[in-house]
């Protein structure tokens, strides 16, 4: 992309009124994300270069003033004569200056592209999600060619430096205009940005450095994982062509629903049906939990919609080892739709003792409707 077409403020994600501190903060954040030694994205080199160039202009008060007034034309040819901006030799220098660098971390232009990320859909039971589990999975993948070791070259041969870009992986063209030099940087069409070419390709992979195979892995599913979560396995995706780094494998987890329990995050819910007599007089009931059945006391006079909390009986917290949510027992007082003659007689006596007036007649009306009204 020609530099004339860029908006340096947009590149850093700041407003034109941004302060020096805001520009520096934006640069640090983007550089940490896009530095080629950190990001496996194939566009990381180009993206980081744009961020670097934008920062070098906007962090210099005089150059920023010229850019604000005349655009990049006001910068003349200084912004590309050496492939960057004054003050930093390459991406590694600016990374070291701001973040302290890393031992042995040098940016190598024209490196092979990274491989693709893969997704594997895994279905587990509700209990496995709560307790955690291990699963063996199997999937097809483009892996490093065993014949050439991933280089893509025939035995006894080796990839050569690309003669078109001299190993840089990019081609730069410069043209003079009345406003100064304009520089256009594009990916080298011969080596496709890798900086190397295979003149004598491997017969097995035909120069790609990869072959298809079936891969088997054991995946640890942590306790407390929920439906829709993913487990990322770095380096277990497809390898890149001709020695490129491998992408990641994302195991997308799907959890089968429980027969009686409902989950919301780390909290579990159970609907408990009680009769009128149980809610009125109290009882002891058995409630299912993920750790087995548990006996719960229902106090006399428990109302419809009441909640009973069983602490620590919910799902585990993924990021707080040992911590668990709660199980909420939701009380539902159920009104009978059919009564025996004896049950009707007893309920009528109960109503009469309380001074309640009942409808006479129909078996399905009267007392039932009154009970429903009384219980909400």
C-alpha positions, 0 to 999 in steps of 0.5 A: 500500500502506498504511504500516501493512502494511510491515515497515521492516526487511524493506524494507531487508533487515536484521535488527531487531538491525542496527547503524546502520552496517549500516542505512546500508550496506543503504540505500546499496546499495538506493538505488544500485539503485533510484534512478529516475535509475539504474533503468529499472524502472517500479516504481523510483519506488515502490520507492525511496520505500519504501527512503527512508521506511524509512531515515529512520525506522530511522536516527533512534534515537528514531523507531526506538525508537518504531517498535520499540515501537508499529510505524508507529502510534508515528510518528503523522502526521509520516511522510507529511504532506509526502510523505516524511520531514523532512530531504529534499525529494525523491529527488534530495536524498537521492541527492545527499546519499549519492552526490554526485548527477549533473549535471542529474539531478533526479527527475521524478515521473510520468514515462512508463513504460519500454519492455519488454526484448526477447530475440533468439536468435542461433546462431553457429559454434564458430569464431565464438565463439572469434574473435568476429564481427559479425552483422546481426539483424532483429526486430519492435519497438514504436518511436517513432511517426514522426507524433507523435514519440512524444508520442501527441498529434495534430499541433499538440496536446500532452499535458496535465497530468493534472487528477486527480493534478496531474502527480504520477502518484500519488493520495494519500488521508489518513484520520484514525484514533485512532492518527494519520493513515494515508496511502495512495498509489496510481498515478493511474488516469487517467494511469496514473502518467505525470502527463500525459494525451492529450486529442487522440490521434495518428491513427497510433498512437492515442495510444500514441506507438508503432508496430510496425516491423522493426528491423535492427542489427549486433551485435558478438559478442566473442571468447571468448563461450560458449554461453548468454551474452547481449549486452545492447544498452541502449536497443535494446528497445521504447520506452515509451508516450508518450515513455517510455525504451526497454528493452534488447535481450538477444542470447542466444547459442547456440554450435554444438558443434565436431566434435572439440573440447570446451569448458569455459570457456576450456579446450579438450579433444581426445581423441587415439587412439593405437595400442599401437605409437605409445604405446610407441615414440613418434610425431608426430601432427597435432592440430586447434586453433582456429588450425589443425592443429598437429603434436605429439610423442608421447613413447615410453612415453606411458600411457593417460589422459596429458594433453598441454597446448598453452598458449595454444591455448584460448578467449580470456578475455572480460574479459582481452584477449589472454589465452587458455586452453589446449588439453588433448590427452587420450591414449586408447590403443586396443586392436585388436579384430581381429589379422592372423596376422602381428600376432598372431605378433609380439605373442606374441613380445613377450609371450614375451620379457617372460615373460608367459603367454597363453591359447591358442586363441580369436582374440578372447581371450587376448592382447587381454584381457591387453593391456587389463589391462596398459593399464588 
